[in-house]
Amino acid sequence: MAAMPGAASTPAGDEPEGSVGHHYLLPCMLALFFTWGLATVLVDIVTPKLKSLFDLSYTQATLTQFCFFFAYAVISLPAGVLVGRIGYMRGLVVGLLVMACGCLLFAPAARLGLFPIFLLALFVMASGIAILQVAANPLVTKLGPAAQAPSRLTLAQTFNSLGTTVGPVIGAWAILSHVPEVKDPASLSAEALASARQAEAAVLQTPFLVIAAGLGALAIFFWIVRSWVTESAKSDAATETRGLGLDLLKRPKLALGALAIFLYVGAEVSIGTLMVSYLEQPHVLGATPEHAGRLLSFYWGGALVGRIVGSIVLRYARAGLILGCCAIAAGTLATISGLSHGTLAAVTLIAVGLANSIMFPTIFAMAIDGLGKRTAQGAGIVCVAIVGGAVVPVVTGFLADHVGLGLALFAPVACYLCIAGYAFGNLRGELAGERAAPKPLAA
């Protein structure tokens, strides 16, 4: 296919910034961010369903998030090397196809009614998302001036938030409302329990099969339009993309940014995973699973609203200042929720989503700023840190089993306080003139 107007004709690895055909590519990228946001948030709906289905403790139930986010630790560094060699657009296609395979695995998992197969499906799906994270986030930061990269990535993540806002409503209707739960597994024979679990698990497969079809269509589309953008991730200097790029961790901005991503994703996922169970508690709202699942949309919807506003604010305000204020707000809201009850506990925890809004894209853009042709490797390192979504929820679930859901919220609170420290530390660097002229991201 001939390159669309606006796409550069220079060789891969030599394009100047702005050579990407972003006028045509940006709407496609927004659709991609929406789709993977919708798929990701369904894990929050699947978790309470599997907890009920297999009679799991909170710690066992959070294994869904552990397997999902552990994929980032396994896949992200190889994905950085892969994207560095084949380019962003082909990286998107590979990620979409792997993610679709994970969604398809929900069919045999549901038919067999086995918890480990569900965990495998989540791992494969997350592996595809990890590749997408490595390819898509840096690509968005290249679609304009480097100084506005946090604003631009926040705008793209707004559509991811739109998917996570719509997803719980769809999931609550499609997954939590249709099939009666196995109320007392201990009262059933082994055969009856297996049959009941298979019948209830069957409802889990349909949403993911539909998503798999959509992902396949997106993969075909991105393959067709791959020439809309010059493959700037593929460096023509072999030494630039050889190896995993772990030497980049010597850069404090990247290393601390990766740690901040670890803590942020862990805190966000911990709250999202336990939200339905939290709202079901009699001393909070006493909500039904379906109602609590719908309320989860407001948590992710807050992130959507915040990212719309944040994409504008970040064009004019220092990223470190906004990030620090949001982290303090999130920690404060979660603390109030954990120490209160009733509507106040519910509203303050849901409102954490608003404070979360700009954290991921802002930290990500700050961490990979100035890496040039090694941006794909740096993105892979940062994406490894998304494994925080596997670690922190398990810690939070362990605390929930032993001290209750309310006090367990202090695990994500500690994460937010550390993020605030990172943000204000970065801000001090800006005020001292260390980043007076941001380095452009080499295309």
HUMOJO-V125859 format. One record per residue. RES is the residue in three letters. NEAR is the number of other ideal C-beta (glycine too) atoms within 12 Angstrom. Layout:
res | near
RES | NEAR
RES | NEAR
This chain:
res | near
MET | 13
ALA | 10
ALA | 23
MET | 22
PRO | 13
GLY | 21
ALA | 29
ALA | 27
SER | 17
THR | 19
PRO | 17
ALA | 32
GLY | 29
ASP | 20
GLU | 31
PRO | 18
GLU | 28
GLY | 25
SER | 29
VAL | 40
GLY | 34
HIS | 33
HIS | 18
TYR | 19
LEU | 35
LEU | 27
PRO | 20
CYS | 36
MET | 43
LEU | 29
ALA | 28
LEU | 44
PHE | 41
PHE | 32
THR | 43
TRP | 46
GLY | 40
LEU | 39
ALA | 46
THR | 50
VAL | 47
LEU | 47
VAL | 52
ASP | 49
ILE | 46
VAL | 50
THR | 47
PRO | 41
LYS | 43
LEU | 46
LYS | 36
SER | 33
LEU | 39
PHE | 33
ASP | 21
LEU | 26
SER | 19
TYR | 33
THR | 25
GLN | 27
ALA | 37
THR | 45
LEU | 34
THR | 47
GLN | 48
PHE | 36
CYS | 38
PHE | 48
PHE | 46
PHE | 31
ALA | 41
TYR | 46
ALA | 31
VAL | 24
ILE | 39
SER | 43
LEU | 35
PRO | 30
ALA | 47
GLY | 43
VAL | 31
LEU | 34
VAL | 45
GLY | 43
ARG | 29
ILE | 28
GLY | 36
TYR | 48
MET | 40
ARG | 30
GLY | 46
LEU | 49
VAL | 34
VAL | 35
GLY | 45
LEU | 41
LEU | 29
VAL | 35
MET | 45
ALA | 37
CYS | 29
GLY | 44
CYS | 44
LEU | 27
LEU | 34
PHE | 41
ALA | 24
PRO | 26
ALA | 36
ALA | 34
ARG | 20
LEU | 22
GLY | 30
LEU | 22
PHE | 30
PRO | 20
ILE | 28
PHE | 41
LEU | 35
LEU | 27
ALA | 44
LEU | 42
PHE | 35
VAL | 35
MET | 44
ALA | 46
SER | 40
GLY | 47
ILE | 49
ALA | 48
ILE | 46
LEU | 52
GLN | 53
VAL | 45
ALA | 51
ALA | 52
ASN | 53
PRO | 50
LEU | 46
VAL | 44
THR | 49
LYS | 48
LEU | 38
GLY | 29
PRO | 23
ALA | 31
ALA | 27
GLN | 29
ALA | 40
PRO | 48
SER | 35
ARG | 39
LEU | 47
THR | 45
LEU | 39
ALA | 46
GLN | 46
THR | 37
PHE | 34
ASN | 42
SER | 46
LEU | 30
GLY | 37
THR | 44
THR | 36
VAL | 31
GLY | 40
PRO | 46
VAL | 30
ILE | 31
GLY | 44
ALA | 35
TRP | 23
ALA | 30
ILE | 42
LEU | 40
SER | 22
HIS | 21
VAL | 25
PRO | 15
GLU | 27
VAL | 28
LYS | 14
ASP | 13
PRO | 21
ALA | 11
SER | 11
LEU | 16
SER | 11
ALA | 12
GLU | 11
ALA | 16
LEU | 23
ALA | 21
SER | 16
ALA | 27
ARG | 34
GLN | 26
ALA | 21
GLU | 28
ALA | 38
ALA | 28
VAL | 31
LEU | 45
GLN | 33
THR | 24
PRO | 36
PHE | 43
LEU | 27
VAL | 24
ILE | 41
ALA | 32
ALA | 20
GLY | 26
LEU | 38
GLY | 25
ALA | 21
LEU | 34
ALA | 33
ILE | 18
PHE | 24
PHE | 35
TRP | 23
ILE | 16
VAL | 28
ARG | 31
SER | 26
TRP | 35
VAL | 42
THR | 35
GLU | 37
SER | 42
ALA | 48
LYS | 33
SER | 32
ASP | 21
ALA | 17
ALA | 14
THR | 14
GLU | 28
THR | 31
ARG | 18
GLY | 20
LEU | 23
GLY | 38
LEU | 21
ASP | 17
LEU | 33
LEU | 24
LYS | 13
ARG | 26
PRO | 19
LYS | 34
LEU | 37
ALA | 24
LEU | 29
GLY | 44
ALA | 39
LEU | 30
ALA | 43
ILE | 47
PHE | 37
LEU | 42
TYR | 47
VAL | 45
GLY | 43
ALA | 47
GLU | 47
VAL | 47
SER | 51
ILE | 51
GLY | 54
THR | 48
LEU | 50
MET | 49
VAL | 46
SER | 39
TYR | 44
LEU | 40
GLU | 27
GLN | 26
PRO | 13
HIS | 20
VAL | 33
LEU | 28
GLY | 18
ALA | 29
THR | 18
PRO | 34
GLU | 28
HIS | 25
ALA | 36
GLY | 38
ARG | 32
LEU | 37
LEU | 48
SER | 37
PHE | 31
TYR | 48
TRP | 46
GLY | 32
GLY | 38
ALA | 44
LEU | 37
VAL | 25
GLY | 38
ARG | 44
ILE | 26
VAL | 26
GLY | 40
SER | 35
ILE | 21
VAL | 25
LEU | 36
ARG | 22
TYR | 16
ALA | 24
ARG | 28
ALA | 43
GLY | 38
LEU | 26
ILE | 39
LEU | 47
GLY | 35
CYS | 29
CYS | 45
ALA | 44
ILE | 26
ALA | 32
ALA | 47
GLY | 36
THR | 25
LEU | 35
ALA | 44
THR | 26
ILE | 25
SER | 40
GLY | 37
LEU | 19
SER | 20
HIS | 24
GLY | 19
THR | 19
LEU | 20
ALA | 33
ALA | 35
VAL | 24
THR | 35
LEU | 50
ILE | 39
ALA | 32
VAL | 47
GLY | 41
LEU | 31
ALA | 41
ASN | 51
SER | 43
ILE | 50
MET | 53
PHE | 50
PRO | 47
THR | 49
ILE | 49
PHE | 45
ALA | 50
MET | 48
ALA | 45
ILE | 49
ASP | 40
GLY | 28
LEU | 42
GLY | 29
LYS | 33
ARG | 35
THR | 47
ALA | 51
GLN | 41
GLY | 49
ALA | 51
GLY | 47
ILE | 46
VAL | 51
CYS | 51
VAL | 42
ALA | 40
ILE | 48
VAL | 37
GLY | 41
GLY | 48
ALA | 38
VAL | 32
VAL | 42
PRO | 44
VAL | 35
VAL | 34
THR | 47
GLY | 40
PHE | 27
LEU | 28
ALA | 34
ASP | 23
HIS | 16
VAL | 18
GLY | 25
LEU | 38
GLY | 32
LEU | 22
ALA | 37
LEU | 41
PHE | 29
ALA | 39
PRO | 51
VAL | 39
ALA | 27
CYS | 40
TYR | 40
LEU | 27
CYS | 32
ILE | 45
ALA | 34
GLY | 24
TYR | 36
ALA | 38
PHE | 26
GLY | 27
ASN | 36
LEU | 26
ARG | 18
GLY | 23
GLU | 27
LEU | 15
ALA | 12
GLY | 9
GLU | 19
ARG | 22
ALA | 12
ALA | 13
PRO | 26
LYS | 21
PRO | 23
LEU | 41
ALA | 30
ALA | 40
